[in-house]
Amino acid sequence: MAWNRWYGIRSYIGSSLWVIPFIALVLEQIVLRGVLALSDKLAWTPLWPLTQEATSAALQTIITLSLSFLVFTFGSILVAIQVASGQLTPRIIATALLRDNVIRLTAGLFVFTLLFAIGAVARPNASGPRLILWLAGFLGLASVCAFLYLIDYAARLLRPGSILWRIAEDGRNVVKDVYPRPVQDNDRGLRAPPLGAPDLTIAHRGSGAVVIAVNIPALVAEARRVDCLVELVPRVGDFVDADEPVFRLFDVKGAADQERLIGSVALAPERTIEQDATFAIRVIVDVAIKALSPAINDPTTGVLAIDQLHRLLRQIGRRHLHDEIVKDADGRGRLLLRTPDWDDFVQLACCEIRLYGAGNFQIARRLRAMIEDLVASLPERRHPPLRQELRLLDQTIDRLYLMPEDQALARASDMQGLGGGANRN
């Protein structure tokens, strides 16, 4: 199987709610038959305190509760999707809600308990396998506990602060994976030399899709085998339509395996966070600017979003961002892979929030606090785009605030937006 197909399957499984309940269905059949076989071999079985009528009633109760728990779980997910789409952004559905393992595992437990209790209800007589009855009772108790926990968990999950924190954590993990090296003061990014006409262009086949991941080692290995330079035209996160170029090959010395090259790029209908370091920032910014819209007017959520952008930018600024040229083991450039630079990250995190939110004291003060803290904590080479954003923020404040007192208030730096104690130095 090609790498991109395997990656697409893995990504789909990771974001699909039905997978774990389906696994629970299969696992229940295996466990039920295993317990039956074990009961036949055991010389001793635990005593069962209930009569046949009470056992049947207890199992029926477990079945009813499990079914009710499943209805509540999937119903609450639908409500969460509606609330999140309307109040935050639709992009958190795939990035946070459907990938939540607590919800998926809890739904799997309810399915397992429901089916196991149905399997046990056919064997409630006194001569039946008591081990099954004990296990069904334990599963019913575990489902009740899981349901109570799920109510509390779902209430906490839907808070804007929790959603933003989860997305930022996913983004931080991606940054660690994509940019593993710390930045050094003498780092100089390796840029691509001017390239002439390509010897071979490979276009995208099929319907339009978004590049979500790239198998860099496979591309470098193929470029080394052919003894050429391979340019990946789109970046991770770019939309590629049919017949648009995906690869350009330069100085080709042999026959390139086009299927292997195409199979090293995974595509999907929409962006994901797995290898897209900018997408987490994009989602958080979308939440912020939606909260700042006149229809919602929730600047405190905007401040919470800037808190998480602050964490991400601090981490990104301390790491060596990718060179455009990826070399092989012999030190020869084999892959031209364009990735976002520091300016791109800063502009993505600041520009739209400044445009839509600088007219609010909380946003202007929190945005300034973030930029000033990044200037103070990051290496000198990261300062120019930050200072540029600070100048633009000052100009925007001058344009929006007419009274000097309001201008002075908006120019103060405050980690809480308002009420956190402004740093006026």
C-alpha positions, 0 to 999 in steps of 0.5 A: 500500500502506498504511503499516502493511502496508509497515512490517509487511513490512519488519519481517518481512523483517528478522526472518526467517532464510529471506529472505537465502538465498532472495535468494541462490537468485535471485541465483545464477541471475542470476550463473550466466547472467551468467558464462556470457554473459561467458565466451562474449564473452571472447577470453581465459579463465584457465587451469584446472589440473585435469583433468576428473576432478579438477574433478568431484571438486572440485566435488562436494566443494564441494557436500558441504561447502556442504550440511554447512555449511548443516546446521550453521548451521541446527542451531546456530541451533536449539540457540541458540534452545533455550539462549537460551529456557531460560537467558535469555528467549524474547524474545531469539529475535526481538530478537537471534538471528533478526535477526543479519545475520552468521548470515543472510548466512553462510547465504546464502553457503552457499546461493549456493555450493551452487547455483553448484557444482551449476550448474558441475558440469554443465560441468566438461569441458575445453571448458567455461567455465573462468571458472565453475570458478574462481568456484566454487572461490573460493566454496568457499574463501570458504565454508570461511573463513565457516564457521570464522568462524561457529563462533567467532561463534556461540560468542561470540554465545551468551554472556549478556554478548554477548546483553545488549550487543546488546539494549542497543545496539538499545535505544540506537539506538531511544532516539536515534531516538525521543527525538532532543532532549537534555533541558534543565533548564527542559523541561516536558513538554506534557501533554494538557488534560482532554478531554470526550466524543469526536466519533468513536471508531475501534475495532480491526478484526481479531484482537488484536495489539500496537502496534509502530510509529506513523506520527506525521507521517501522523496529524498530517497527517490531524488537520490536514486534518480540523481536529481533535485525534486521540488514539491510545489505546494506547501502542506496546507495548500489546496491542489486542483486537478492537473496542477503541478505537484512536483518539478524535477531538475537535472534528472539523470534517470527514470523517476518513479512517478507513482512513488513520488505521488504516493509520498504526498497525502491529501484530504478534503480539508486541512489537519494539524498532523504536519501543518504547523500553521493550522493550529494558529489558523484555528485559534485566530478564527476563534478570536476574530469570530469572538470579536465580531459585532454579532458576538462581541466577546473580547475575553475569548479573544484574550484567551485565544491570544494566550494560546497564540503567545505560547505557540509563538514562543515555542516556534520562535525558539526552534530552527525552522526548516531549510528550503533545501533538504539534503541527503546523507552525502550532503547534496540537495535533493528536495526543495520543500518550502515551509512557513518562515517566522514572518508567516507565523507572526503575521498569521497570529497578529494581523487579523486580530489587530485588524478586528480587535484593536478597537477593544482595550482588552485586545490591544493591551493583550496583543501588545503584551504578547509582542513585547514579551516575545521580543524580550524572550526570543533571539534577536533574529526573531525581533524584526517582524515583531517590532513591525507588528508593534508599529502597526498596532500603534498606528491602528490605535492612533487611528481608532482612539480619538481621546488621548486618555483612551490612546494611553490606556490602549497602549499599555501592556497587560497580560490579562487585557484589562485588570491585570496591572499594566506595564507602563515601562 
